[in-house]
Amino acid sequence: MATRRTDETPATAETRARSAQPRGTRGVRTKSTQRTPVTAEHRRAMIAEAAYLRAERRGFAPGHETEDWLAAEVEVDALLKLGPGGAAQ
């Protein structure tokens, strides 16, 4: 008489479907997110907003506009290079 081992997981619809997949495709996830390129206009708007926020943190003290803009450019370009989710591309 055959008995079932007690440490076996009973087969469910999910486990049967999973076991029906070829071994090479189990657990493989594909990237479905497509990056759309940022336009020059959108990049400039992002830089302008970042520069504004830097100036705001300084209390809008005059004389630092170029410094704020250049720092904002570096910040935005770094973020764009990282891509969505913060993962390096």
MODELLER restraints for C-alpha pairs under 7 A, 6 or more apart:
rsr = mdl.restraints
at = mdl.atoms
rsr.add(forms.Gaussian(group=physical.xy_distance, feature=features.Distance(at['CA:46:A'], at['CA:76:A']), mean=6.85, stdev=0.5))
rsr.add(forms.Gaussian(group=physical.xy_distance, feature=features.Distance(at['CA:47:A'], at['CA:69:A']), mean=6.90, stdev=0.5))
rsr.add(forms.Gaussian(group=physical.xy_distance, feature=features.Distance(at['CA:47:A'], at['CA:72:A']), mean=5.35, stdev=0.5))
rsr.add(forms.Gaussian(group=physical.xy_distance, feature=features.Distance(at['CA:47:A'], at['CA:73:A']), mean=5.54, stdev=0.5))
rsr.add(forms.Gaussian(group=physical.xy_distance, feature=features.Distance(at['CA:47:A'], at['CA:76:A']), mean=6.19, stdev=0.5))
rsr.add(forms.Gaussian(group=physical.xy_distance, feature=features.Distance(at['CA:50:A'], at['CA:72:A']), mean=5.33, stdev=0.5))
rsr.add(forms.Gaussian(group=physical.xy_distance, feature=features.Distance(at['CA:51:A'], at['CA:68:A']), mean=5.02, stdev=0.5))
rsr.add(forms.Gaussian(group=physical.xy_distance, feature=features.Distance(at['CA:51:A'], at['CA:69:A']), mean=5.06, stdev=0.5))
rsr.add(forms.Gaussian(group=physical.xy_distance, feature=features.Distance(at['CA:51:A'], at['CA:72:A']), mean=5.22, stdev=0.5))
rsr.add(forms.Gaussian(group=physical.xy_distance, feature=features.Distance(at['CA:54:A'], at['CA:68:A']), mean=6.17, stdev=0.5))
rsr.add(forms.Gaussian(group=physical.xy_distance, feature=features.Distance(at['CA:55:A'], at['CA:68:A']), mean=6.68, stdev=0.5))
rsr.add(forms.Gaussian(group=physical.xy_distance, feature=features.Distance(at['CA:81:A'], at['CA:88:A']), mean=6.78, stdev=0.5))
rsr.add(forms.Gaussian(group=physical.xy_distance, feature=features.Distance(at['CA:81:A'], at['CA:89:A']), mean=6.75, stdev=0.5))
rsr.add(forms.Gaussian(group=physical.xy_distance, feature=features.Distance(at['CA:82:A'], at['CA:88:A']), mean=4.40, stdev=0.5))
rsr.add(forms.Gaussian(group=physical.xy_distance, feature=features.Distance(at['CA:82:A'], at['CA:89:A']), mean=6.03, stdev=0.5))
rsr.add(forms.Gaussian(group=physical.xy_distance, feature=features.Distance(at['CA:83:A'], at['CA:89:A']), mean=6.62, stdev=0.5))
